[in-house]
Amino acid sequence: MKDASSPKKAGNAVISNASSFYTKWLALTILTAQNAAVVLFMRYSRIYKPQNELYITTTGVVNAEIIKFVVASLLCFIYDCDMSIIEFKDTLNEECIKKWREFALLAVPSGLYVVQNNLQYLASSNLPAEVFQVLSNLKIVTTAILSVLMLNRTLSNYQWFSIVALTIGVGIVQTSFAKGSSTTDNSTINPVVGFVAVLGMVSISGFAGVFFEKVLKTTAASIWVRNIQLALIGMIISTIAMYIKDGEQVQLEGFYKGYDWLVWTVVCLAALGGLVVAVVVKYADNVIKGFAAAIALVISCFVSVAVLHDGDFNVGFMIGATTVLSASIIYSNNPPKVDTIKVSEMQKYEKVSTIEK
């Protein structure tokens, strides 16, 4: 009996691995396309109307979180709960109330991203634009280092080389794509403050991403449940941020001032990005997510020049783009060793899930 069941288990494992492989690459493809599209549509949405007719950006963030919550709830209802309202209610009660400690863990990356955004503003205000752009790419390196330290991941020499090459390539693309000289008033900047802020920003970005990956891969909840929880936290934080930054303007001009099909496209793309990121982190990792974002940057820069005529092609751009694409190929052809993130815990969850079924 034991031997007879082995081929079946092996076959199921092969099917599961194949499914995970295709899910990972499909999610990465969608994420790359989404990152490129959201940059282009967002940029166009801020220049196609007179300034006084534009939408309030903080309301777009709130709406994106609401859409993410609705879509994640629908997917959870369909795929996790077999379209049963009672099971859906029980799932939310279990994951959001009874397991409140796990739920609370997700407030850590959400809160850190708020700090990161503030540091980004501080850094960009105290550093020349081209310096800030190059230094901000260090988040790819910090993410890789923290993945090794926090997730017991092993990266090969080829992968470390590709990570450094990617960072350099993205920096070349950004600096070559920037038009003209920096417009920052040098009399008001403080390079030391800017440098410290950007180091804090890239460190927090890496830690928040890896922390979220660890939560996803060491707990039993599905991706859609985690997206529901993230959206709930995101709605609270983004609403507070909206009222702090633009509260008076929202009250005077309305929450949906300036909204049209283009703005809703931007909002939906932003919501899609939040959903797909969780899938990528679950089935791949934060480092390869950074590669997807880098490729998307090259694509968006190319389209900006070719379609929006926002800059010119030059040798630097071509070198940077080639470096980014080459680094991505090298990394993808040298996959890291299997994660050893609390393997015993994952086995425990799998046993519990099997018993419940």
Secondary structure, 3 states (H helix, E strand, C coil): CHHHHHHHHHHHHHHHHHHHHHHHHHHHHHHHHHHHHHHHHHHHHCCCCCHHHCCCHHHHHHHHHHHHHHHHHHHHHHHHCCCCHHHHHHHHHHHHHHCHHHHHHCHHHHHHHHHHHHHHHHHHHHCCHHHHHHHHCCHHHHHHHHHHHHHCCCCCHHHHHHHHHHHHHHHHHHHHHCCCCCCCCCCCCCHHHHHHHHHHHHHHHHHHHHHHHHHHHHCCCCHHHHHHHHHHHHHHHHHHHHHHHHHHHHHHHCCCCCCCHHHHHHHHHHHHHHHHHHHHHHHCCHHHHHHHHHHHHHHHHHHHHHCCCCCCCCHHHHHHHHHHHHHHHHHHCCCCCCCCCCHHHHHHHHHHHHHHC
